[in-house]
Amino acid sequence: MLQKYFPYKNITLKTFKNSHDRFLILDKKEIYHLGASLKDLGKKWFAFSKINLNINEILEKLE
């Protein structure tokens, strides 16, 4: 089923139970915060932001 939404290789999905929001991490170099599910994109207001903080600190908190 995930192949439908993520037809790319080398994608890792992890559950983070401390937050309802989603985080998109690209090559452990960039992090984007997504406030809603991508499957509902376009149905309601949707926002995402690039996080410009220390990436190592954020990765430690998310893992």
N, C-alpha and C positions, 0 to 999 in steps of 0.2 A: 504494500500500500504506500509506503513512504517513497518508493521509486516514482510514483505519480507526481509528487510534489518536489522531490529532490532527485532529478535524473542525472546528477553529477557523481563522479567517483570521489572518494576520500572526504566524505562529509561525516562528521561525528555529531550525534545528537545526544545531549545529556539532560536529565531532569534536575532542576534546581528548585527544591521545595520551599525555599525561604522567600520566594517572590512569585507573583502571578505574571509579571512581565517577562519578556523574552530578551535574550542577548545574542547578538550575532557576532561571533569572534572570527576574524579573518587572519589565518596564519599566525596567530598569537601576536599580531602586530597592531590590529585595529579592533575596536569594540564599538558596536552600535547597540543602542537600547531601543527596543520595540515595545510600545505600550499595549499592543493587541496581537491577536493571532494573525498570521499571514493568510490563513484560509478565508478570513472575513475581510480582507483588504478590499476597500471600495464600497463596502456596505454601510459603514458609519465613519465618523471622524477617526482618523488614524494618524499617529505621529511616531517619528523615529528620530533619534539624535545620535550623533557621533560623540563618544565619550573621550575627552582629551585629558585624561588623568594618567597617573602612573599605571601602565598596563600590568606590570607584575603584581602590584598590590591588588588590583581588581581580579586578576586570574586566581590568586590565592584565596580570595573570598568566595569566588564562584565554585572552586573545586572542593 
